Amino acid sequence: MSDAELVFTALAELSTRQIAETMQAKGLIENKIPAKKGGKIAKNARLELEQKTGKKIVNKENFLSIVRKNKKISK
């Protein structure tokens, strides 16, 4: 991950945690709302920085493709 990707990931996590604490969310169902709101905060910040700099934050250099192998079950 690039430095910028780490910063925006941390922003999403921090925002989500603080929103969840404020809402006193408990469990998976209640935490969906803070998770979406925290992610939206980081997304908006990332898009604004990309717009101002003209550079993409997320890049293909550090993307690991998922390799799926079909496993056969022996009987």
N, CA, C and O atoms as a Tripos MOL2 file, in Angstrom:
@<TRIPOS>MOLECULE
protein
  300   299    75     0     0
PROTEIN
NO_CHARGES

@<TRIPOS>ATOM
      1 N           0.8360   -1.1870    0.0000 N.3       1 MET1
      2 CA          0.0000    0.0000    0.0000 C.3       1 MET1
      3 C           0.8750    1.2420    0.0000 C.2       1 MET1
      4 O           1.9280    1.2830    0.6350 O.2       1 MET1
      5 N           0.4250    2.2280   -0.7100 N.am      2 SER2
      6 CA          1.1610    3.4890   -0.7050 C.3       2 SER2
      7 C           0.8560    4.2440    0.5900 C.2       2 SER2
      8 O          -0.0710    3.8930    1.3190 O.2       2 SER2
      9 N           1.6390    5.2730    0.8650 N.am      3 ASP3
     10 CA          1.4090    6.0840    2.0650 C.3       3 ASP3
     11 C           0.0060    6.6850    2.0500 C.2       3 ASP3
     12 O          -0.6830    6.6880    3.0700 O.2       3 ASP3
     13 N          -0.4140    7.1890    0.8980 N.am      4 ALA4
     14 CA         -1.7350    7.8150    0.7900 C.3       4 ALA4
     15 C          -2.8420    6.7960    1.0410 C.2       4 ALA4
     16 O          -3.8230    7.0990    1.7190 O.2       4 ALA4
     17 N          -2.6870    5.5890    0.4960 N.am      5 GLU5
     18 CA         -3.7030    4.5500    0.7280 C.3       5 GLU5
     19 C          -3.8040    4.2120    2.2120 C.2       5 GLU5
     20 O          -4.9010    4.0080    2.7330 O.2       5 GLU5
     21 N          -2.6720    4.1530    2.8830 N.am      6 LEU6
     22 CA         -2.6730    3.8770    4.3210 C.3       6 LEU6
     23 C          -3.3690    4.9860    5.0960 C.2       6 LEU6
     24 O          -4.1140    4.7150    6.0380 O.2       6 LEU6
     25 N          -3.1330    6.2200    4.7090 N.am      7 VAL7
     26 CA         -3.7460    7.3630    5.3920 C.3       7 VAL7
     27 C          -5.2610    7.3270    5.2290 C.2       7 VAL7
     28 O          -5.9920    7.5360    6.1970 O.2       7 VAL7
     29 N          -5.7360    7.0670    4.0230 N.am      8 PHE8
     30 CA         -7.1810    7.0520    3.8080 C.3       8 PHE8
     31 C          -7.8440    5.8350    4.4520 C.2       8 PHE8
     32 O          -8.9960    5.9140    4.8780 O.2       8 PHE8
     33 N          -7.1340    4.7190    4.5270 N.am      9 THR9
     34 CA         -7.6510    3.5580    5.2470 C.3       9 THR9
     35 C          -7.7630    3.8710    6.7300 C.2       9 THR9
     36 O          -8.7580    3.5290    7.3700 O.2       9 THR9
     37 N          -6.7460    4.5190    7.2730 N.am     10 ALA10
     38 CA         -6.7760    4.9010    8.6850 C.3      10 ALA10
     39 C          -7.8960    5.9010    8.9530 C.2      10 ALA10
     40 O          -8.5530    5.8300    9.9920 O.2      10 ALA10
     41 N          -8.1180    6.8320    8.0250 N.am     11 LEU11
     42 CA         -9.2010    7.8100    8.1720 C.3      11 LEU11
     43 C         -10.5540    7.0990    8.2060 C.2      11 LEU11
     44 O         -11.4110    7.4330    9.0240 O.2      11 LEU11
     45 N         -10.7430    6.1310    7.3310 N.am     12 ALA12
     46 CA        -12.0030    5.3750    7.3050 C.3      12 ALA12
     47 C         -12.2130    4.6260    8.6160 C.2      12 ALA12
     48 O         -13.3120    4.6340    9.1710 O.2      12 ALA12
     49 N         -11.1600    3.9810    9.1110 N.am     13 GLU13
     50 CA        -11.2700    3.2160   10.3520 C.3      13 GLU13
     51 C         -11.5300    4.1220   11.5520 C.2      13 GLU13
     52 O         -12.3760    3.8140   12.3920 O.2      13 GLU13
     53 N         -10.8130    5.2270   11.6350 N.am     14 LEU14
     54 CA        -10.9950    6.1680   12.7400 C.3      14 LEU14
     55 C         -12.3980    6.7690   12.7050 C.2      14 LEU14
     56 O         -13.0730    6.8390   13.7320 O.2      14 LEU14
     57 N         -12.8290    7.1980   11.5370 N.am     15 SER15
     58 CA        -14.1630    7.7890   11.3960 C.3      15 SER15
     59 C         -15.2370    6.7950   11.7950 C.2      15 SER15
     60 O         -16.1730    7.1350   12.5190 O.2      15 SER15
     61 N         -15.0980    5.5690   11.3210 N.am     16 THR16
     62 CA        -16.0720    4.5280   11.6400 C.3      16 THR16
     63 C         -16.1320    4.2740   13.1430 C.2      16 THR16
     64 O         -17.2140    4.1960   13.7240 O.2      16 THR16
     65 N         -14.9700    4.1470   13.7630 N.am     17 ARG17
     66 CA        -14.9320    3.8810   15.1970 C.3      17 ARG17
     67 C         -15.5670    5.0120   15.9960 C.2      17 ARG17
     68 O         -16.3470    4.7660   16.9160 O.2      17 ARG17
     69 N         -15.2360    6.2480   15.6470 N.am     18 GLN18
     70 CA        -15.7740    7.3770   16.3990 C.3      18 GLN18
     71 C         -17.2870    7.5190   16.2040 C.2      18 GLN18
     72 O         -18.0070    7.8440   17.1480 O.2      18 GLN18
     73 N         -17.7590    7.2780   14.9980 N.am     19 ILE19
     74 CA        -19.2050    7.3370   14.7440 C.3      19 ILE19
     75 C         -19.9100    6.2290   15.5200 C.2      19 ILE19
     76 O         -20.9570    6.4620   16.1240 O.2      19 ILE19
     77 N         -19.3390    5.0240   15.5090 N.am     20 ALA20
     78 CA        -19.9320    3.8970   16.2360 C.3      20 ALA20
     79 C         -19.9750    4.1770   17.7370 C.2      20 ALA20
     80 O         -20.9580    3.8510   18.4020 O.2      20 ALA20
     81 N         -18.9170    4.7770   18.2670 N.am     21 GLU21
     82 CA        -18.8920    5.1150   19.6930 C.3      21 GLU21
     83 C         -19.9450    6.1690   20.0290 C.2      21 GLU21
     84 O         -20.6170    6.0810   21.0560 O.2      21 GLU21
     85 N         -20.0810    7.1590   19.1610 N.am     22 THR22
     86 CA        -21.0720    8.2100   19.3760 C.3      22 THR22
     87 C         -22.4880    7.6410   19.3440 C.2      22 THR22
     88 O         -23.3370    8.0260   20.1470 O.2      22 THR22
     89 N         -22.7360    6.7210   18.4110 N.am     23 MET23
     90 CA        -24.0560    6.1010   18.2730 C.3      23 MET23
     91 C         -24.2610    4.9780   19.2930 C.2      23 MET23
     92 O         -25.3720    4.4700   19.4480 O.2      23 MET23
     93 N         -23.2000    4.6000   19.9760 N.am     24 GLN24
     94 CA        -23.2130    3.4700   20.9080 C.3      24 GLN24
     95 C         -23.7240    2.2030   20.2120 C.2      24 GLN24
     96 O         -24.5570    1.4700   20.7460 O.2      24 GLN24
     97 N         -23.2000    1.9710   19.0130 N.am     25 ALA25
     98 CA        -23.6050    0.8220   18.2140 C.3      25 ALA25
     99 C         -23.0330   -0.4640   18.7960 C.2      25 ALA25
    100 O         -21.8730   -0.5150   19.2050 O.2      25 ALA25
    101 N         -23.8480   -1.4810   18.8270 N.am     26 LYS26
    102 CA        -23.4480   -2.7990   19.3160 C.3      26 LYS26
    103 C         -23.8240   -3.8350   18.2750 C.2      26 LYS26
    104 O         -24.9440   -3.8340   17.7640 O.2      26 LYS26
    105 N         -22.8990   -4.7090   17.9660 N.am     27 GLY27
    106 CA        -23.1880   -5.8030   17.0420 C.3      27 GLY27
    107 C         -23.0780   -5.4200   15.5790 C.2      27 GLY27
    108 O         -22.9310   -4.2490   15.2290 O.2      27 GLY27
    109 N         -23.1540   -6.4290   14.7430 N.am     28 LEU28
    110 CA        -22.9640   -6.2540   13.3060 C.3      28 LEU28
    111 C         -24.0230   -5.3590   12.6740 C.2      28 LEU28
    112 O         -23.6930   -4.4490   11.9130 O.2      28 LEU28
    113 N         -25.2660   -5.6080   12.9770 N.am     29 ILE29
    114 CA        -26.3590   -4.8560   12.3490 C.3      29 ILE29
    115 C         -26.2450   -3.3630   12.6520 C.2      29 ILE29
    116 O         -26.3340   -2.5370   11.7430 O.2      29 ILE29
    117 N         -26.0530   -3.0210   13.8970 N.am     30 GLU30
    118 CA        -25.9640   -1.6070   14.2840 C.3      30 GLU30
    119 C         -24.6950   -0.9470   13.7540 C.2      30 GLU30
    120 O         -24.6890    0.2630   13.5250 O.2      30 GLU30
    121 N         -23.6340   -1.6990   13.5560 N.am     31 ASN31
    122 CA        -22.3700   -1.1280   13.0910 C.3      31 ASN31
    123 C         -22.3030   -0.9440   11.5850 C.2      31 ASN31
    124 O         -21.3350   -0.3750   11.0810 O.2      31 ASN31
    125 N         -23.3030   -1.4090   10.8580 N.am     32 LYS32
    126 CA        -23.3160   -1.1930    9.4060 C.3      32 LYS32
    127 C         -23.4300    0.2920    9.0640 C.2      32 LYS32
    128 O         -22.7990    0.7640    8.1180 O.2      32 LYS32
    129 N         -24.2220    1.0140    9.8230 N.am     33 ILE33
    130 CA        -24.4180    2.4430    9.5530 C.3      33 ILE33
    131 C         -23.1240    3.2240    9.7780 C.2      33 ILE33
    132 O         -22.7130    3.9710    8.8900 O.2      33 ILE33
    133 N         -22.4680    3.0820   10.9290 N.am     34 PRO34
    134 CA        -21.1860    3.7910   11.1070 C.3      34 PRO34
    135 C         -20.1380    3.3770   10.0690 C.2      34 PRO34
    136 O         -19.3380    4.2050    9.6330 O.2      34 PRO34
    137 N         -20.1400    2.1060    9.6730 N.am     35 ALA35
    138 CA        -19.1640    1.6450    8.6800 C.3      35 ALA35
    139 C         -19.3690    2.3460    7.3410 C.2      35 ALA35
    140 O         -18.4060    2.7660    6.6990 O.2      35 ALA35
    141 N         -20.6100    2.4690    6.9290 N.am     36 LYS36
    142 CA        -20.8940    3.1600    5.6610 C.3      36 LYS36
    143 C         -20.5460    4.6450    5.7470 C.2      36 LYS36
    144 O         -19.9920    5.2180    4.8090 O.2      36 LYS36
    145 N         -20.8750    5.2530    6.8720 N.am     37 LYS37
    146 CA        -20.5780    6.6840    7.0450 C.3      37 LYS37
    147 C         -19.0720    6.9370    7.1120 C.2      37 LYS37
    148 O         -18.5790    7.8970    6.5190 O.2      37 LYS37
    149 N         -18.3400    6.0830    7.8300 N.am     38 GLY38
    150 CA        -16.8870    6.2340    7.9160 C.3      38 GLY38
    151 C         -16.2150    6.0400    6.5740 C.2      38 GLY38
    152 O         -15.2890    6.7690    6.2200 O.2      38 GLY38
    153 N         -16.6870    5.0490    5.8240 N.am     39 GLY39
    154 CA        -16.1530    4.8180    4.4800 C.3      39 GLY39
    155 C         -16.4360    5.9780    3.5500 C.2      39 GLY39
    156 O         -15.6050    6.3340    2.7140 O.2      39 GLY39
    157 N         -17.6090    6.5650    3.6960 N.am     40 LYS40
    158 CA        -17.9860    7.7000    2.8440 C.3      40 LYS40
    159 C         -17.1040    8.9140    3.1280 C.2      40 LYS40
    160 O         -16.7420    9.6490    2.2090 O.2      40 LYS40
    161 N         -16.7640    9.1220    4.3830 N.am     41 ILE41
    162 CA        -15.8830   10.2400    4.7580 C.3      41 ILE41
    163 C         -14.5260   10.0860    4.0740 C.2      41 ILE41
    164 O         -14.0090   11.0350    3.4850 O.2      41 ILE41
    165 N         -13.9520    8.8830    4.1550 N.am     42 ALA42
    166 CA        -12.6450    8.6340    3.5400 C.3      42 ALA42
    167 C         -12.7350    8.7170    2.0170 C.2      42 ALA42
    168 O         -11.8290    9.2420    1.3690 O.2      42 ALA42
    169 N         -13.8140    8.2070    1.4510 N.am     43 LYS43
    170 CA        -13.9930    8.2570   -0.0100 C.3      43 LYS43
    171 C         -14.0510    9.6980   -0.4950 C.2      43 LYS43
    172 O         -13.3920   10.0610   -1.4690 O.2      43 LYS43
    173 N         -14.8430   10.5150    0.1900 N.am     44 ASN44
    174 CA        -14.9670   11.9160   -0.2150 C.3      44 ASN44
    175 C         -13.6310   12.6500   -0.1000 C.2      44 ASN44
    176 O         -13.2950   13.4650   -0.9580 O.2      44 ASN44
    177 N         -12.8760   12.3650    0.9510 N.am     45 ALA45
    178 CA        -11.5600   12.9950    1.1220 C.3      45 ALA45
    179 C         -10.6070   12.5580    0.0090 C.2      45 ALA45
    180 O          -9.8640   13.3720   -0.5400 O.2      45 ALA45
    181 N         -10.6370   11.2490   -0.3190 N.am     46 ARG46
    182 CA         -9.7780   10.7290   -1.3880 C.3      46 ARG46
    183 C         -10.1390   11.3570   -2.7310 C.2      46 ARG46
    184 O          -9.2540   11.7760   -3.4770 O.2      46 ARG46
    185 N         -11.4240   11.4240   -3.0410 N.am     47 LEU47
    186 CA        -11.8520   12.0050   -4.3140 C.3      47 LEU47
    187 C         -11.4770   13.4720   -4.4150 C.2      47 LEU47
    188 O         -11.0880   13.9450   -5.4840 O.2      47 LEU47
    189 N         -11.5920   14.1970   -3.3080 N.am     48 GLU48
    190 CA        -11.2360   15.6130   -3.3200 C.3      48 GLU48
    191 C          -9.7350   15.7980   -3.5460 C.2      48 GLU48
    192 O          -9.3290   16.6820   -4.2990 O.2      48 GLU48
    193 N          -8.9120   14.9730   -2.9040 N.am     49 LEU49
    194 CA         -7.4690   15.0670   -3.1090 C.3      49 LEU49
    195 C          -7.1050   14.7020   -4.5480 C.2      49 LEU49
    196 O          -6.2650   15.3570   -5.1670 O.2      49 LEU49
    197 N          -7.7350   13.6610   -5.0740 N.am     50 GLU50
    198 CA         -7.4710   13.2720   -6.4660 C.3      50 GLU50
    199 C          -7.8490   14.3910   -7.4280 C.2      50 GLU50
    200 O          -7.1520   14.6400   -8.4120 O.2      50 GLU50
    201 N          -8.9510   15.0580   -7.1350 N.am     51 GLN51
    202 CA         -9.3950   16.1570   -7.9910 C.3      51 GLN51
    203 C          -8.4080   17.3240   -7.9390 C.2      51 GLN51
    204 O          -8.1040   17.9320   -8.9650 O.2      51 GLN51
    205 N          -7.9160   17.6310   -6.7530 N.am     52 LYS52
    206 CA         -7.0120   18.7840   -6.5980 C.3      52 LYS52
    207 C          -5.6210   18.5110   -7.1600 C.2      52 LYS52
    208 O          -4.9720   19.4150   -7.6860 O.2      52 LYS52
    209 N          -5.1590   17.2510   -7.0470 N.am     53 THR53
    210 CA         -3.8070   16.9270   -7.5050 C.3      53 THR53
    211 C          -3.7780   16.3710   -8.9320 C.2      53 THR53
    212 O          -2.7470   16.4210   -9.6030 O.2      53 THR53
    213 N          -4.8990   15.8480   -9.3810 N.am     54 GLY54
    214 CA         -4.9370   15.2270  -10.7040 C.3      54 GLY54
    215 C          -4.2800   13.8530  -10.7240 C.2      54 GLY54
    216 O          -4.0290   13.3020  -11.7960 O.2      54 GLY54
    217 N          -4.0000   13.2960   -9.5490 N.am     55 LYS55
    218 CA         -3.3530   11.9920   -9.4510 C.3      55 LYS55
    219 C          -4.2710   11.0190   -8.7160 C.2      55 LYS55
    220 O          -4.9720   11.3970   -7.7770 O.2      55 LYS55
    221 N          -4.2560    9.7670   -9.1550 N.am     56 LYS56
    222 CA         -5.0330    8.7240   -8.4990 C.3      56 LYS56
    223 C          -4.3100    8.2530   -7.2410 C.2      56 LYS56
    224 O          -3.0860    8.1270   -7.2310 O.2      56 LYS56
    225 N          -5.0630    8.0000   -6.1950 N.am     57 ILE57
    226 CA         -4.4960    7.5070   -4.9390 C.3      57 ILE57
    227 C          -4.2850    5.9990   -5.0230 C.2      57 ILE57
    228 O          -3.2090    5.4940   -4.7010 O.2      57 ILE57
    229 N          -5.3130    5.2930   -5.4550 N.am     58 VAL58
    230 CA         -5.2310    3.8420   -5.5780 C.3      58 VAL58
    231 C          -4.5980    3.5220   -6.9230 C.2      58 VAL58
    232 O          -5.0390    4.0070   -7.9640 O.2      58 VAL58
    233 N          -3.5500    2.6940   -6.8840 N.am     59 ASN59
    234 CA         -2.8770    2.3670   -8.1320 C.3      59 ASN59
    235 C          -2.7280    0.8590   -8.2960 C.2      59 ASN59
    236 O          -2.9090    0.0990   -7.3450 O.2      59 ASN59
    237 N          -2.4010    0.4410   -9.4990 N.am     60 LYS60
    238 CA         -2.2910   -0.9830   -9.8040 C.3      60 LYS60
    239 C          -0.9700   -1.5930   -9.3620 C.2      60 LYS60
    240 O          -0.8340   -2.8170   -9.3490 O.2      60 LYS60
    241 N          -0.0020   -0.7750   -9.0020 N.am     61 GLU61
    242 CA          1.3310   -1.2730   -8.6520 C.3      61 GLU61
    243 C           1.3210   -2.2210   -7.4650 C.2      61 GLU61
    244 O           2.1150   -3.1600   -7.4120 O.2      61 GLU61
    245 N           0.4350   -1.9840   -6.5180 N.am     62 ASN62
    246 CA          0.4520   -2.8030   -5.3180 C.3      62 ASN62
    247 C          -0.7880   -3.6880   -5.1980 C.2      62 ASN62
    248 O          -1.0870   -4.1970   -4.1170 O.2      62 ASN62
    249 N          -1.5020   -3.8700   -6.2930 N.am     63 PHE63
    250 CA         -2.6890   -4.7140   -6.2930 C.3      63 PHE63
    251 C          -2.2780   -6.1670   -6.4780 C.2      63 PHE63
    252 O          -1.5560   -6.5000   -7.4170 O.2      63 PHE63
    253 N          -2.7390   -7.0240   -5.5840 N.am     64 LEU64
    254 CA         -2.4630   -8.4460   -5.6970 C.3      64 LEU64
    255 C          -3.6970   -9.1190   -6.2700 C.2      64 LEU64
    256 O          -4.7720   -9.0690   -5.6730 O.2      64 LEU64
    257 N          -3.5470   -9.7360   -7.4070 N.am     65 SER65
    258 CA         -4.6950  -10.4000   -7.9940 C.3      65 SER65
    259 C          -5.0210  -11.6570   -7.2040 C.2      65 SER65
    260 O          -4.1420  -12.2910   -6.6210 O.2      65 SER65
    261 N          -6.2790  -11.9970   -7.1960 N.am     66 ILE66
    262 CA         -6.7410  -13.1690   -6.4670 C.3      66 ILE66
    263 C          -6.7020  -14.3630   -7.4120 C.2      66 ILE66
    264 O          -7.3000  -14.3540   -8.4870 O.2      66 ILE66
    265 N          -5.9960  -15.3640   -6.9860 N.am     67 VAL67
    266 CA         -5.9100  -16.5780   -7.7780 C.3      67 VAL67
    267 C          -6.7790  -17.6250   -7.0940 C.2      67 VAL67
    268 O          -6.5490  -18.0050   -5.9460 O.2      67 VAL67
    269 N          -7.7790  -18.0760   -7.8300 N.am     68 ARG68
    270 CA         -8.6720  -19.0850   -7.2680 C.3      68 ARG68
    271 C          -8.3510  -20.4280   -7.9080 C.2      68 ARG68
    272 O          -8.2320  -20.5560   -9.1260 O.2      68 ARG68
    273 N          -8.2210  -21.3860   -7.0690 N.am     69 LYS69
    274 CA         -7.9770  -22.7310   -7.5410 C.3      69 LYS69
    275 C          -9.1890  -23.5630   -7.2020 C.2      69 LYS69
    276 O          -9.6770  -23.5340   -6.0720 O.2      69 LYS69
    277 N          -9.6700  -24.2950   -8.1670 N.am     70 ASN70
    278 CA        -10.7820  -25.1990   -7.9050 C.3      70 ASN70
    279 C         -10.2550  -26.4300   -7.1850 C.2      70 ASN70
    280 O          -9.3740  -27.1390   -7.6720 O.2      70 ASN70
    281 N         -10.8100  -26.6520   -6.0390 N.am     71 LYS71
    282 CA        -10.3910  -27.8110   -5.2540 C.3      71 LYS71
    283 C         -11.4050  -28.9170   -5.4490 C.2      71 LYS71
    284 O         -12.6130  -28.6990   -5.3610 O.2      71 LYS71
    285 N         -10.9010  -30.0940   -5.7110 N.am     72 LYS72
    286 CA        -11.7770  -31.2470   -5.8630 C.3      72 LYS72
    287 C         -11.8290  -31.9990   -4.5470 C.2      72 LYS72
    288 O         -10.8140  -32.2280   -3.8900 O.2      72 LYS72
    289 N         -13.0010  -32.3610   -4.1990 N.am     73 ILE73
    290 CA        -13.1840  -33.1010   -2.9580 C.3      73 ILE73
    291 C         -13.1010  -34.5730   -3.2770 C.2      73 ILE73
    292 O         -13.8590  -35.0930   -4.0960 O.2      73 ILE73
    293 N         -12.1800  -35.2320   -2.6280 N.am     74 SER74
    294 CA        -12.0490  -36.6760   -2.8530 C.3      74 SER74
    295 C         -12.9780  -37.4140   -1.9010 C.2      74 SER74
    296 O         -13.1590  -37.0310   -0.7460 O.2      74 SER74
    297 N         -13.5510  -38.4720   -2.4210 N.am     75 LYS75
    298 CA        -14.4940  -39.2350   -1.6110 C.3      75 LYS75
    299 C         -13.8880  -40.4840   -1.0690 C.2      75 LYS75
    300 O         -14.5570  -41.2390   -0.3640 O.2      75 LYS75
@<TRIPOS>BOND
     1     1     2 1
     2     2     3 1
     3     3     4 2
     4     3     5 am
     5     5     6 1
     6     6     7 1
     7     7     8 2
     8     7     9 am
     9     9    10 1
    10    10    11 1
    11    11    12 2
    12    11    13 am
    13    13    14 1
    14    14    15 1
    15    15    16 2
    16    15    17 am
    17    17    18 1
    18    18    19 1
    19    19    20 2
    20    19    21 am
    21    21    22 1
    22    22    23 1
    23    23    24 2
    24    23    25 am
    25    25    26 1
    26    26    27 1
    27    27    28 2
    28    27    29 am
    29    29    30 1
    30    30    31 1
    31    31    32 2
    32    31    33 am
    33    33    34 1
    34    34    35 1
    35    35    36 2
    36    35    37 am
    37    37    38 1
    38    38    39 1
    39    39    40 2
    40    39    41 am
    41    41    42 1
    42    42    43 1
    43    43    44 2
    44    43    45 am
    45    45    46 1
    46    46    47 1
    47    47    48 2
    48    47    49 am
    49    49    50 1
    50    50    51 1
    51    51    52 2
    52    51    53 am
    53    53    54 1
    54    54    55 1
    55    55    56 2
    56    55    57 am
    57    57    58 1
    58    58    59 1
    59    59    60 2
    60    59    61 am
    61    61    62 1
    62    62    63 1
    63    63    64 2
    64    63    65 am
    65    65    66 1
    66    66    67 1
    67    67    68 2
    68    67    69 am
    69    69    70 1
    70    70    71 1
    71    71    72 2
    72    71    73 am
    73    73    74 1
    74    74    75 1
    75    75    76 2
    76    75    77 am
    77    77    78 1
    78    78    79 1
    79    79    80 2
    80    79    81 am
    81    81    82 1
    82    82    83 1
    83    83    84 2
    84    83    85 am
    85    85    86 1
    86    86    87 1
    87    87    88 2
    88    87    89 am
    89    89    90 1
    90    90    91 1
    91    91    92 2
    92    91    93 am
    93    93    94 1
    94    94    95 1
    95    95    96 2
    96    95    97 am
    97    97    98 1
    98    98    99 1
    99    99   100 2
   100    99   101 am
   101   101   102 1
   102   102   103 1
   103   103   104 2
   104   103   105 am
   105   105   106 1
   106   106   107 1
   107   107   108 2
   108   107   109 am
   109   109   110 1
   110   110   111 1
   111   111   112 2
   112   111   113 am
   113   113   114 1
   114   114   115 1
   115   115   116 2
   116   115   117 am
   117   117   118 1
   118   118   119 1
   119   119   120 2
   120   119   121 am
   121   121   122 1
   122   122   123 1
   123   123   124 2
   124   123   125 am
   125   125   126 1
   126   126   127 1
   127   127   128 2
   128   127   129 am
   129   129   130 1
   130   130   131 1
   131   131   132 2
   132   131   133 am
   133   133   134 1
   134   134   135 1
   135   135   136 2
   136   135   137 am
   137   137   138 1
   138   138   139 1
   139   139   140 2
   140   139   141 am
   141   141   142 1
   142   142   143 1
   143   143   144 2
   144   143   145 am
   145   145   146 1
   146   146   147 1
   147   147   148 2
   148   147   149 am
   149   149   150 1
   150   150   151 1
   151   151   152 2
   152   151   153 am
   153   153   154 1
   154   154   155 1
   155   155   156 2
   156   155   157 am
   157   157   158 1
   158   158   159 1
   159   159   160 2
   160   159   161 am
   161   161   162 1
   162   162   163 1
   163   163   164 2
   164   163   165 am
   165   165   166 1
   166   166   167 1
   167   167   168 2
   168   167   169 am
   169   169   170 1
   170   170   171 1
   171   171   172 2
   172   171   173 am
   173   173   174 1
   174   174   175 1
   175   175   176 2
   176   175   177 am
   177   177   178 1
   178   178   179 1
   179   179   180 2
   180   179   181 am
   181   181   182 1
   182   182   183 1
   183   183   184 2
   184   183   185 am
   185   185   186 1
   186   186   187 1
   187   187   188 2
   188   187   189 am
   189   189   190 1
   190   190   191 1
   191   191   192 2
   192   191   193 am
   193   193   194 1
   194   194   195 1
   195   195   196 2
   196   195   197 am
   197   197   198 1
   198   198   199 1
   199   199   200 2
   200   199   201 am
   201   201   202 1
   202   202   203 1
   203   203   204 2
   204   203   205 am
   205   205   206 1
   206   206   207 1
   207   207   208 2
   208   207   209 am
   209   209   210 1
   210   210   211 1
   211   211   212 2
   212   211   213 am
   213   213   214 1
   214   214   215 1
   215   215   216 2
   216   215   217 am
   217   217   218 1
   218   218   219 1
   219   219   220 2
   220   219   221 am
   221   221   222 1
   222   222   223 1
   223   223   224 2
   224   223   225 am
   225   225   226 1
   226   226   227 1
   227   227   228 2
   228   227   229 am
   229   229   230 1
   230   230   231 1
   231   231   232 2
   232   231   233 am
   233   233   234 1
   234   234   235 1
   235   235   236 2
   236   235   237 am
   237   237   238 1
   238   238   239 1
   239   239   240 2
   240   239   241 am
   241   241   242 1
   242   242   243 1
   243   243   244 2
   244   243   245 am
   245   245   246 1
   246   246   247 1
   247   247   248 2
   248   247   249 am
   249   249   250 1
   250   250   251 1
   251   251   252 2
   252   251   253 am
   253   253   254 1
   254   254   255 1
   255   255   256 2
   256   255   257 am
   257   257   258 1
   258   258   259 1
   259   259   260 2
   260   259   261 am
   261   261   262 1
   262   262   263 1
   263   263   264 2
   264   263   265 am
   265   265   266 1
   266   266   267 1
   267   267   268 2
   268   267   269 am
   269   269   270 1
   270   270   271 1
   271   271   272 2
   272   271   273 am
   273   273   274 1
   274   274   275 1
   275   275   276 2
   276   275   277 am
   277   277   278 1
   278   278   279 1
   279   279   280 2
   280   279   281 am
   281   281   282 1
   282   282   283 1
   283   283   284 2
   284   283   285 am
   285   285   286 1
   286   286   287 1
   287   287   288 2
   288   287   289 am
   289   289   290 1
   290   290   291 1
   291   291   292 2
   292   291   293 am
   293   293   294 1
   294   294   295 1
   295   295   296 2
   296   295   297 am
   297   297   298 1
   298   298   299 1
   299   299   300 2
@<TRIPOS>SUBSTRUCTURE
     1 MET1         2 RESIDUE 1 A MET
     2 SER2         6 RESIDUE 1 A SER
     3 ASP3        10 RESIDUE 1 A ASP
     4 ALA4        14 RESIDUE 1 A ALA
     5 GLU5        18 RESIDUE 1 A GLU
     6 LEU6        22 RESIDUE 1 A LEU
     7 VAL7        26 RESIDUE 1 A VAL
     8 PHE8        30 RESIDUE 1 A PHE
     9 THR9        34 RESIDUE 1 A THR
    10 ALA10       38 RESIDUE 1 A ALA
    11 LEU11       42 RESIDUE 1 A LEU
    12 ALA12       46 RESIDUE 1 A ALA
    13 GLU13       50 RESIDUE 1 A GLU
    14 LEU14       54 RESIDUE 1 A LEU
    15 SER15       58 RESIDUE 1 A SER
    16 THR16       62 RESIDUE 1 A THR
    17 ARG17       66 RESIDUE 1 A ARG
    18 GLN18       70 RESIDUE 1 A GLN
    19 ILE19       74 RESIDUE 1 A ILE
    20 ALA20       78 RESIDUE 1 A ALA
    21 GLU21       82 RESIDUE 1 A GLU
    22 THR22       86 RESIDUE 1 A THR
    23 MET23       90 RESIDUE 1 A MET
    24 GLN24       94 RESIDUE 1 A GLN
    25 ALA25       98 RESIDUE 1 A ALA
    26 LYS26      102 RESIDUE 1 A LYS
    27 GLY27      106 RESIDUE 1 A GLY
    28 LEU28      110 RESIDUE 1 A LEU
    29 ILE29      114 RESIDUE 1 A ILE
    30 GLU30      118 RESIDUE 1 A GLU
    31 ASN31      122 RESIDUE 1 A ASN
    32 LYS32      126 RESIDUE 1 A LYS
    33 ILE33      130 RESIDUE 1 A ILE
    34 PRO34      134 RESIDUE 1 A PRO
    35 ALA35      138 RESIDUE 1 A ALA
    36 LYS36      142 RESIDUE 1 A LYS
    37 LYS37      146 RESIDUE 1 A LYS
    38 GLY38      150 RESIDUE 1 A GLY
    39 GLY39      154 RESIDUE 1 A GLY
    40 LYS40      158 RESIDUE 1 A LYS
    41 ILE41      162 RESIDUE 1 A ILE
    42 ALA42      166 RESIDUE 1 A ALA
    43 LYS43      170 RESIDUE 1 A LYS
    44 ASN44      174 RESIDUE 1 A ASN
    45 ALA45      178 RESIDUE 1 A ALA
    46 ARG46      182 RESIDUE 1 A ARG
    47 LEU47      186 RESIDUE 1 A LEU
    48 GLU48      190 RESIDUE 1 A GLU
    49 LEU49      194 RESIDUE 1 A LEU
    50 GLU50      198 RESIDUE 1 A GLU
    51 GLN51      202 RESIDUE 1 A GLN
    52 LYS52      206 RESIDUE 1 A LYS
    53 THR53      210 RESIDUE 1 A THR
    54 GLY54      214 RESIDUE 1 A GLY
    55 LYS55      218 RESIDUE 1 A LYS
    56 LYS56      222 RESIDUE 1 A LYS
    57 ILE57      226 RESIDUE 1 A ILE
    58 VAL58      230 RESIDUE 1 A VAL
    59 ASN59      234 RESIDUE 1 A ASN
    60 LYS60      238 RESIDUE 1 A LYS
    61 GLU61      242 RESIDUE 1 A GLU
    62 ASN62      246 RESIDUE 1 A ASN
    63 PHE63      250 RESIDUE 1 A PHE
    64 LEU64      254 RESIDUE 1 A LEU
    65 SER65      258 RESIDUE 1 A SER
    66 ILE66      262 RESIDUE 1 A ILE
    67 VAL67      266 RESIDUE 1 A VAL
    68 ARG68      270 RESIDUE 1 A ARG
    69 LYS69      274 RESIDUE 1 A LYS
    70 ASN70      278 RESIDUE 1 A ASN
    71 LYS71      282 RESIDUE 1 A LYS
    72 LYS72      286 RESIDUE 1 A LYS
    73 ILE73      290 RESIDUE 1 A ILE
    74 SER74      294 RESIDUE 1 A SER
    75 LYS75      298 RESIDUE 1 A LYS
